[in-house]
Amino acid sequence: MTIRIFTLLLACIAFVQVDAQKVYSTKAATVRFIAVDDKDIDATNTKAVSRLETNGKLSFIMLMKDFSFEMDLMQKHFNEEYVESDKFPRGFFNGQITNMKSVNFAKDGTYPIIVKGNMEVHGVKKSIDTKGVIVVKKGLPKATAKFTVTLKDFGIGGVLIKMVADQVDVEVVANYQ
């Protein structure tokens, strides 16, 4: 009887291990944006935190003040006038990779993905759908995506935005551990 209980307990533990979701993370994801109409507006944040679960859940969080510009004055205007970093200090993305079954974390390769989720910037949450790629190398994934954002959709505007850039291309790269 003891052997049966032990075997049943061992089988339950093994099943839980097989069914468990793996979580990959990084504290150094890169988020870059470049104005569509003015390539001089280019900023990069290399301190975004991201989690990727093997069930397809994907999240990013970053401090808006961590975006760096080539020109200090642009960074000041960005933080004070446009994204109001003191009032809205973080940007978020929470979503799902909808075709996660096509990604094999156990096999090196390049896997196209479709991501759907919500991005929140400047206190405004908006639905985002985009395509990306996960490259698995030696069991570790690297995720990349590129999409375009209209600034006024997030309440970012003003006279200067209309003269300089209304849309930005966003590039995301996350090397997970």
Secondary structure, DSSP 8 states (H G I E B T S, - for coil): -HHHHHHHHHHHHHHHHHH---EEEEEEEEEEEEESS-TT-EEEEEEEEEEEETTSEEEEEEEGGG-EESSHHHHHHIIIIIS-TTTS-EEEEEEEETTGGG--TTS-EEEEEEEEEEEEETTEEEEEEEEEEEEEETTEEEEEEEEEEEGGGGT---HHHHHH-SEEEEEEEEE--
